[in-house]
Amino acid sequence: MKEKESSKDYLIIDNMGRVKVPSQLLEHANIHSSAAIQFFNYKNYIVMKQVEFSPVLLEENKDKHLIRTIDNLGYIVIPKILREIHDIDLHDEIETKVLNESIIFEKKREPNKSRALIKKDIEPELSELSLLEIKAGRIKLPASVLKSLDLEGHMQLQFFIKGRDTIVAKKHSYKFLTEGNLFFTGQSRVIKKDNYLNIPKKLRIHLNIHSGDILEIKTIGDKLIIKKAIENDILV
């Protein structure tokens, strides 16, 4: 029975809004029992990923950050707000995939639609996506991000704004003109010791970013893209 359950490619929402995630999926996503799990909305999918928080932070910000705890049987509640966004009801079946230490959920589609689309649609972008907690205005850039942008400690980054919800950082240059849909903010910061990057207060206010918030970090070309994991207008 256990082997059959772990091989299913879909899960069923129970009466409490929970799913039981098979141990095989948890192992592939490097998710452990009693771990803090961050949920966020990404395109047409719900993504869950293990994150590290102190117990106090987890308790105080549980609802704000859509953080839940997975129990030792693999049960976890998918936040109601995300189920509503994706029109997922109790007892619905949801498809699952593991990509880059994240588990991807999507409401089960009609049989004639190819499940391969999940991987095709989001794997390139999700492979470059990191979830980082901001503390005291700083984030710690992963080595993979620094490598992809050819960055090192003590390098200076310039900050731009894209739209109403995105910060873009690039290597410092002496070209301060607006670039396409990027607007230079006049702000720049140096990558500090241990790869910490301070997000200017002016930009944190612009995006309503506070200490303890979770940020989506990804790289596109020579740009570091920063935005909140859950956009404010989604939660209204």
Residue pairs with C-beta under 8 A, 6 or more apart in sequence:
5 20
5 22
6 22
6 23
6 24
6 25
7 22
7 24
8 22
9 95
9 96
9 115
10 93
10 94
10 95
10 96
10 108
11 19
11 20
11 21
11 93
11 94
11 96
11 105
12 19
12 91
12 92
12 93
12 94
13 19
13 78
13 83
13 88
13 89
13 90
13 91
13 92
13 94
14 20
14 90
14 91
15 90
15 91
16 77
17 77
17 78
17 80
17 83
17 90
18 75
18 76
18 77
18 78
19 75
19 76
19 78
19 94
19 105
20 73
20 74
20 75
21 31
21 70
21 74
21 75
21 76
21 96
21 103
22 74
23 74
25 96
25 98
25 103
26 32
26 70
26 74
26 103
28 98
29 49
29 50
29 98
29 101
29 102
29 103
30 50
30 101
31 37
31 48
31 49
31 50
31 70
31 101
31 103
32 50
33 70
33 71
33 72
33 74
34 69
34 70
34 71
34 72
35 50
35 69
35 70
36 50
36 51
36 52
36 53
36 58
36 67
36 68
36 69
37 48
37 49
37 50
37 51
37 67
37 68
37 69
37 70
37 76
38 48
38 49
38 50
38 51
38 65
38 66
38 67
38 131
38 214
38 229
39 46
39 47
39 48
39 66
39 67
39 68
39 78
39 79
39 82
40 46
40 47
40 49
40 66
40 131
40 214
40 216
40 229
40 230
41 47
41 82
41 85
41 230
41 231
41 234
42 122
42 126
42 129
43 121
43 122
44 86
44 106
44 121
45 104
45 105
45 106
45 118
45 122
46 78
46 82
46 86
46 104
46 105
46 106
47 102
47 103
47 104
47 105
47 126
48 76
48 78
48 102
48 103
48 105
49 101
49 102
49 103
49 131
50 101
51 67
51 131
51 133
51 214
52 133
53 61
53 67
53 133
57 212
58 67
58 69
61 67
61 212
62 68
65 212
65 213
65 214
65 229
65 230
66 79
66 81
66 82
66 230
68 76
68 77
68 79
69 76
70 76
78 88
78 105
81 234
81 235
82 88
83 89
85 234
86 106
86 107
87 107
88 94
88 107
92 107
92 108
93 107
93 108
94 105
94 106
94 107
94 108
95 105
95 106
95 107
95 108
95 109
95 115
95 118
96 103
96 104
96 105
97 103
97 104
97 118
97 119
98 104
99 119
99 122
99 123
99 126
99 127
100 126
100 127
100 129
102 126
104 118
104 122
104 126
106 118
109 115
125 218
128 148
128 218
128 219
128 220
129 216
129 217
129 218
130 142
130 144
130 145
130 216
130 217
130 218
131 214
131 215
131 216
131 217
131 229
132 139
132 140
132 141
132 142
132 214
132 215
132 217
133 139
133 212
133 213
133 214
133 215
134 199
134 204
134 209
134 210
134 211
134 212
134 213
134 214
134 215
135 211
135 212
136 211
137 198
137 199
137 201
137 204
137 211
138 192
138 196
138 197
138 198
138 199
139 196
139 197
139 199
139 215
139 217
139 226
140 194
140 195
140 196
140 197
141 151
141 191
141 195
141 196
141 197
141 217
141 224
142 195
142 217
143 195
145 151
145 217
145 219
145 224
146 152
146 191
146 195
148 219
149 171
149 219
149 222
149 223
149 224
151 157
151 171
151 191
152 191
153 191
153 192
153 193
153 195
154 190
154 191
154 192
155 171
155 172
155 190
155 191
156 171
156 172
156 188
156 189
156 190
156 191
157 169
157 170
157 171
157 172
157 188
157 189
157 190
157 191
157 197
157 224
158 169
158 170
158 171
158 172
158 173
158 176
158 184
158 187
158 188
159 167
159 168
159 169
159 184
159 185
159 187
159 188
159 189
159 199
159 200
159 203
160 167
160 168
160 169
160 170
160 179
160 182
160 183
160 184
160 185
161 167
161 168
161 182
161 183
161 185
161 203
161 206
162 168
162 181
162 182
162 183
162 225
163 181
165 207
165 227
165 228
165 231
165 232
166 207
166 225
166 226
166 227
167 199
167 203
167 207
167 225
167 226
167 227
168 182
168 223
168 224
168 225
168 226
169 197
169 223
169 224
169 226
170 222
170 223
170 224
171 222
172 188
176 184
176 186
177 184
178 184
185 200
185 202
185 203
187 200
187 202
187 203
189 197
189 198
189 199
189 200
191 197
192 198
199 209
199 226
203 209
204 210
207 227
207 228
208 228
208 232
209 215
209 228
213 228
213 229
214 228
214 229
214 230
215 226
215 227
215 228
215 229
216 225
216 226
216 227
216 228
216 229
217 224
217 225
217 226
218 225
219 225
